[in-house]
Amino acid sequence: MTKNIPVCVSIFRMCGGDDKKEICIEIEDKSSHTKFISVKMSMSDFAECVTGLSNCAGVGNVRGLDRIGKIMEHKEIIFPIPNVEFNKKKIIALECAKNYLEENESGEGWIPDAGFNSQNSFFKQGDQQFARTFVRRWGWAEIREEK
């Protein structure tokens, strides 16, 4: 089965600490916002490739294929967390987010962001500590007939 999907292609140079320079080619599905193919190759192999040589060497990484062609939904959730030491907040908040989703969203495929790196990720209301993060899920869009 083949299907045309809108994609974004990025080509950029990566520099390693040992003067190892590589070209990286990434392909992202625009609907799901998933970078599903990443290829790294030497600059000389890339030069050969773009000047017409086929079957040039590279190393590929494929991920997120279960999301391709789907639509990403996202929303912010705010949920209570216990008062814990600062260095344990992120781990506890991720577990609390998962529990919150199970209790309030019936699981439904939502995946919480694990970063909690924003200065607004944690806050207090009275004596209660809260956390906020975004959750995402991917699903098929309804097919609507054009009228």
C-alpha positions in Angstrom: 0.0 0.0 0.0 1.3 3.5 -0.8 0.0 6.8 0.4 1.1 10.3 -0.3 1.6 12.3 2.9 2.9 15.8 3.4 6.4 15.8 4.8 9.1 18.3 5.8 12.8 17.5 4.9 15.7 19.0 6.8 19.3 18.7 5.8 22.0 20.0 8.1 25.6 19.7 9.1 26.6 18.1 12.4 30.0 18.7 13.9 31.4 16.2 16.4 34.0 16.9 19.1 36.7 14.9 17.2 36.4 17.0 14.0 34.0 14.4 12.6 31.6 16.3 10.4 28.5 14.6 9.1 25.4 15.5 7.2 22.0 14.6 8.8 18.8 14.3 6.7 15.6 14.2 8.6 12.1 13.6 7.3 9.1 14.6 9.4 5.4 13.8 8.8 3.6 17.1 9.0 0.3 15.6 10.3 1.8 13.8 13.3 4.8 16.1 13.8 6.9 12.9 14.0 10.5 12.9 12.7 10.4 9.3 11.4 13.6 9.0 9.4 17.0 10.3 10.3 20.0 9.5 8.1 23.6 10.5 8.9 26.4 10.3 6.3 29.9 11.7 5.8 30.2 14.9 4.0 32.1 13.2 1.2 29.3 10.6 0.8 26.7 13.3 0.8 28.6 15.3 -1.9 28.7 12.1 -4.0 25.0 11.6 -3.5 23.9 15.1 -4.4 26.1 15.1 -7.5 24.4 12.0 -8.9 26.0 8.9 -7.4 23.4 6.4 -6.2 23.6 4.0 -3.3 25.8 6.2 -1.1 26.6 4.9 2.4 24.8 6.3 5.5 23.3 5.2 8.8 19.6 5.4 9.2 17.3 5.6 12.2 13.6 4.9 11.8 11.1 5.7 14.6 7.5 6.5 15.3 6.1 4.6 12.3 2.9 3.9 14.2 2.2 7.7 14.1 2.7 8.3 10.4 -0.3 9.8 8.7 -2.1 10.4 12.0 -3.1 13.7 13.5 -1.4 14.9 16.7 -3.7 16.3 19.4 -2.2 18.0 22.4 -3.5 19.8 25.5 -2.3 21.1 28.8 -3.1 19.3 32.1 -2.7 20.6 35.6 -2.7 18.1 38.5 -1.8 18.0 42.1 1.5 16.4 43.3 2.7 15.7 46.8 5.1 18.2 48.5 8.5 16.5 47.8 12.2 17.6 47.6 13.0 19.6 44.5 15.3 16.9 43.0 12.5 14.4 43.1 9.7 16.6 41.6 10.1 15.6 37.9 10.0 11.9 38.6 7.0 12.2 41.0 5.2 14.6 38.6 5.5 12.2 35.7 4.0 9.4 37.7 1.2 11.8 39.0 0.5 12.9 35.4 0.1 9.2 34.3 -2.2 8.6 37.2 -4.2 11.7 36.5 -4.7 10.6 32.8 -5.8 7.2 33.9 -8.4 8.6 36.3 -9.6 11.6 34.2 -9.0 10.6 30.6 -9.5 6.8 30.7 -6.0 6.3 29.4 -7.2 7.1 25.8 -3.6 7.1 24.5 -2.5 10.4 26.0 1.3 10.6 26.7 2.6 13.2 29.1 5.7 15.3 28.3 8.4 14.2 30.8 10.5 17.4 30.8 8.9 19.7 33.4 11.6 22.2 32.5 9.5 25.3 32.3 9.6 27.7 35.2 5.8 27.4 35.1 5.9 23.6 35.5 5.4 23.7 39.3 3.4 26.0 41.4 1.5 26.2 44.7 -2.1 27.1 45.4 -2.4 27.5 49.2 -0.6 24.5 50.7 -1.1 22.2 47.7 1.7 21.7 45.1 0.6 21.4 41.5 2.4 20.5 38.2 1.5 21.3 34.6 2.5 19.7 31.4 1.3 19.0 27.9 -0.1 15.6 26.9 -0.2 14.3 23.3 -1.9 11.5 21.4 -2.1 10.5 17.8 -5.2 9.3 16.0 -6.8 9.1 12.6 -8.7 12.2 11.4 -12.3 11.8 10.5 -12.7 11.5 6.7 -15.2 14.1 5.6 -16.6 14.3 2.1 -16.0 17.6 0.3 -19.3 19.3 -0.6 
